[in-house]
Amino acid sequence: MAKSARRSVSGHGNSTSGLGTVVRFTPKASSDGVQQLEKSGFRVASSKDFRSAAAVPNDFDGADVQYFERFGIAIVRRDGEKLKPMLENAVQRKVVSAVRPERSYRALGGPATRQLDCKPDTSILTTAQNFDYLLGYRDGVNDLIDRLLGRKAAGGLIASTVFDETSSTWGLQVVRVLESALSGAGIKVAVLDTGFDETHQDFVGRAVKKKLFATNSSQDDVHGHGTHCIGTACGPLRPTTGPRYGIAYDAEIYAGKVLGDDGFGTDRSIIAGMDWALDEGCHIISMSLGAPTQVGDSPSDDYEQIGRVCLDAGTLVVAAAGNESTRPQRIAPVGSPANASTILAVGAIDRSLDPASFSCGGLNPGQEVDVAAPGVDILSSLPDDKYDRWDGTSMATPHVAGVAALIAESDQKLRGWALWARLIQITKPLPHPARDVGKGLLQAKGSGEI
């Protein structure tokens, strides 16, 4: 079950100047609000206008406003001064319930080590082998320290940091993907990110649908973040080279490029991507993106409302909790939109099953981390047939999306709210505050020890 509803303060939180204005209409008053915008001289384009387009035009095809009917939200991009008197009247008449500046959001993950091409020369192979040896040595020392200190993991087991990644990544091992016979077949997973390189050798022949929403951006995944996240959520059972790194290998991939080539996006691009995912009938939306919040901030009512619409439609939205912490010195609060009560917030853990140093925590009332997943030293795909190990709550989020696809495949009744409840039910407790790991480590199997 989702987190309890929370109160939000309109316009409160981080914002980026120079963007548009987000207008949320009062339920059942959206049509009246749109009419007022049009009467005030604003040209309004519905999100429906771009459903058949390969990309949403940067300028809304010349419109001043983009209106998302199913969410009851409009984003106004021009003539902010002209908008003020109209909004004041609309608020008084209870046609508009909230107004805030449009925000900027960024990808929440990056390289942990160095990039390895899947077709390296001999010198690179030698370096990679040495690196793997050092990783194993480090893990062995950490494991010895854990045992001497008597540190416990979930289920009362000693926290083991030694993972043989010959056949599968450590992340897949701890979430128990290898014990599941499910593949995500028949499940549609939307990853809203920096795009996707569908020509990667590990995805040839897969069902992939793409759409561009980012402003002033190319169609391709220049950044790499999206391809890495899709690799974890929906990568192959048997990659061309290296260990298995993907979870829902038979799921249908929907790659919405809502973050530009620089890794940044806006409310407009993200909401447009979520709207598209619902149009496509996606069962899961994965968003490894966010904007930082401060202690005392309230979640955006916009994303509370959007998340609820998605859940009611049978779509689970999963989002990264944020990377702003510098543990143990400082823990930052869960970022937006993951702090919305209707969006499943994912924190990151490392190989010792401890909260990652960067992972945000539930410092603001009701804005907690919901579940934890591996987010440190995560191997996955990159554009141009490459692979790399990245860190971030961005890397933890697709672990949850992938497992959610497996669970959704197991029972057609597990959709939206029911899928959320089931995921929470099959987590394993971790010996850390719920503030940092929520209900615990997500599992692809419903019983047994880690």
Rosetta blueprint (number, residue, H / E / L):
1 M L
2 A L
3 K L
4 S L
5 A L
6 R L
7 R L
8 S L
9 V L
10 S L
11 G L
12 H L
13 G L
14 N L
15 S L
16 T L
17 S L
18 G L
19 L L
20 G L
21 T E
22 V E
23 V E
24 R E
25 F E
26 T L
27 P L
28 K L
29 A L
30 S H
31 S H
32 D H
33 G H
34 V H
35 Q H
36 Q H
37 L H
38 E H
39 K H
40 S L
41 G L
42 F L
43 R L
44 V E
45 A E
46 S E
47 S H
48 K H
49 D H
50 F H
51 R L
52 S L
53 A L
54 A L
55 A E
56 V L
57 P L
58 N L
59 D L
60 F H
61 D H
62 G H
63 A L
64 D L
65 V E
66 Q E
67 Y E
68 F E
69 E H
70 R H
71 F H
72 G L
73 I E
74 A E
75 I E
76 V E
77 R L
78 R L
79 D L
80 G H
81 E H
82 K H
83 L H
84 K H
85 P H
86 M H
87 L H
88 E H
89 N H
90 A H
91 V H
92 Q H
93 R L
94 K L
95 V L
96 V E
97 S E
98 A E
99 V E
100 R E
101 P E
102 E L
103 R L
104 S E
105 Y E
106 R E
107 A E
108 L L
109 G L
110 G E
111 P E
112 A L
113 T L
114 R L
115 Q L
116 L E
117 D E
118 C L
119 K L
120 P L
121 D L
122 T H
123 S H
124 I H
125 L H
126 T H
127 T H
128 A H
129 Q H
130 N H
131 F H
132 D H
133 Y H
134 L H
135 L H
136 G H
137 Y H
138 R H
139 D H
140 G H
141 V H
142 N H
143 D H
144 L H
145 I H
146 D H
147 R H
148 L H
149 L H
150 G L
151 R L
152 K E
153 A L
154 A H
155 G H
156 G H
157 L L
158 I E
159 A L
160 S L
161 T L
162 V L
163 F L
164 D L
165 E L
166 T L
167 S L
168 S E
169 T L
170 W H
171 G H
172 L H
173 Q H
174 V H
175 V L
176 R L
177 V H
178 L H
179 E H
180 S L
181 A L
182 L L
183 S L
184 G L
185 A L
186 G L
187 I L
188 K E
189 V E
190 A E
191 V E
192 L E
193 D E
194 T L
195 G L
196 F L
197 D L
198 E L
199 T L
200 H L
201 Q H
202 D H
203 F H
204 V L
205 G L
206 R L
207 A L
208 V E
209 K E
210 K E
211 K E
212 L E
213 F L
214 A L
215 T L
216 N L
217 S L
218 S L
219 Q L
220 D L
221 D L
222 V L
223 H L
224 G L
225 H H
226 G H
227 T H
228 H H
229 C H
230 I H
231 G H
232 T H
233 A H
234 C H
235 G L
236 P L
237 L L
238 R L
239 P L
240 T L
241 T L
242 G L
243 P L
244 R E
245 Y L
246 G L
247 I L
248 A L
249 Y L
250 D L
251 A L
252 E E
253 I E
254 Y E
255 A E
256 G E
257 K E
258 V L
259 L L
260 G L
261 D L
262 D L
263 G L
264 F E
265 G E
266 T E
267 D H
268 R H
269 S H
270 I H
271 I H
272 A H
273 G H
274 M H
275 D H
276 W H
277 A H
278 L H
279 D H
280 E L
281 G L
282 C L
283 H L
284 I E
285 I E
286 S E
287 M E
288 S L
289 L E
290 G E
291 A E
292 P L
293 T L
294 Q L
295 V L
296 G L
297 D L
298 S L
299 P L
300 S L
301 D H
302 D H
303 Y H
304 E H
305 Q H
306 I H
307 G H
308 R H
309 V H
310 C H
311 L H
312 D H
313 A L
314 G L
315 T L
316 L E
317 V E
318 V E
319 A E
320 A E
321 A L
322 G L
323 N L
324 E L
325 S L
326 T E
327 R L
328 P L
329 Q L
330 R E
331 I L
332 A L
333 P E
334 V L
335 G L
336 S E
337 P L
338 A L
339 N L
340 A L
341 S L
342 T L
343 I L
344 L E
345 A E
346 V E
347 G E
348 A E
349 I E
350 D L
351 R L
352 S L
353 L L
354 D L
355 P E
356 A L
357 S L
358 F L
359 S L
360 C L
361 G E
362 G L
363 L L
364 N L
365 P L
366 G L
367 Q L
368 E L
369 V L
370 D L
371 V E
372 A E
373 A E
374 P E
375 G L
376 V L
377 D L
378 I E
379 L E
380 S E
381 S E
382 L E
383 P L
384 D L
385 D L
386 K E
387 Y E
388 D E
389 R E
390 W E
391 D E
392 G L
393 T H
394 S H
395 M H
396 A H
397 T H
398 P H
399 H H
400 V H
401 A H
402 G H
403 V H
404 A H
405 A H
406 L H
407 I H
408 A H
409 E H
410 S H
411 D L
412 Q L
413 K L
414 L L
415 R L
416 G L
417 W H
418 A H
419 L H
420 W H
421 A H
422 R H
423 L H
424 I H
425 Q H
426 I L
427 T L
428 K E
429 P L
430 L L
431 P L
432 H L
433 P L
434 A H
435 R H
436 D H
437 V H
438 G L
439 K L
440 G L
441 L E
442 L L
443 Q L
444 A L
445 K L
446 G L
447 S L
448 G L
449 E L
450 I L
